C-alpha cells in the first residue's frame, strides 16, 4: 500500500492537518491555493471575528502562533481584545505554510476514487496518485447558500447577471461606490459587509427577518461570569466550541439543528459603532419573490402582519451563510459519495474524523455536524489536528 496521504485544500484546516501529518513522519501531498478562501472570498478591510489567541493554526510544534509571526517579521503584536485584519491573517498563513508545509501544490484534484490499496487520486494535470488516506479540507468552497427566491432570480438569464451575489463572491466594496445595495441577513457577514459598503460609498440597507439586529457585548474589565469563546463570551457557546468531543455525543438531530445555525445571528461588538446610525435596517421582512432585470433587483417581502412591500436596489448581496452538502464535492466519485453515510448534508464521522468510507477523512466546516461550531473557527484546528493524524496513521499502517 502506498503510504502517501493526500490533503485536499490548503486553507487553515488543510495546512494544520498537513503540518501534523508531516510531524508524524507521513509523506503528504497537499493541493490547493494556500488560504484561498480567505484571499478570494473575504472583502478587503474585513476583520476576523475571533481574537488573536483564537486565530492560530495548530501544529504539534511550538513557535507558530500569530504572536510568533508578528515577532518574527516585526509586525505590531496585537492585544488580547484587538481585532485581526484579514490581511494580517493572510500573511500569517503564508508564513506558516513556508515554514511547516512548504510544498503546497496549487493544482486541482479532479477525481478521488477507491483503489485496491486505498484511493486513486487523479489531478487536473492527468497525474494519478495512489494514496492510503485522503483528507478533505476544502472549507466552505461550493457551499454558499442563496434563499430560493434569490437563487431563482439569479438564474433568470443574462438580465440577472451580476445583480445578485453571495457575500463570498465580493472582495472589494469599492466596486459598489455610488450604487444602491440591499444586504440580506443579520449575522456578522451581513453587518460587516454593510458597514464596509457604506464606508466605500455605497447606498446600503440591510434586510433582516428578525425584529432587530444584535451585537455581542464588548469586553469589560473585572471578573467575567461568562467564559471566553472564539465567538464572544457565552456559556452556551463555551460548551459548543470548547468541548467538541462531548458535542459528538449529542443526538444526531440536535447536532444537525445546531450545525445549521439554530442560534440568533449577531455581529461582533466592535462593529456596532460603524453600523448603527449609518446603515438603515428593514426588519421583520421575509422575501417571497425576487426579480432581476433592467439593471436592478426588486424584492417582494412580507411582514408579520401580512403586509406586502417591495424593496428595490441596484444589487442584492446575500450574506445568507453556507449549507454543507456533499454533492458539491464533485471531485469525489459518485460511488464514493453514494457510500458516505450522512446526517443532513454532512458526513457522519467517527472520533478520528474518518467517514463511513475507511480512510476518507473530513475536517473543518464539513465536520460541524460531528464536532460542533468549533469546526467553523481557526481555533478548531487544535482539536482536529492530533485526532485526525492518529486516525490517518492507523489507516496507513494497516
Order of alpha helices (4+ residues) and beta strands (2+ residues): beta-alpha-beta-alpha-beta-alpha-beta-alpha-beta-beta-beta-beta-beta-alpha-beta-beta-alpha-beta-alpha-alpha-alpha-alpha-beta-beta-beta-beta-beta-alpha-beta-beta-beta-alpha-alpha
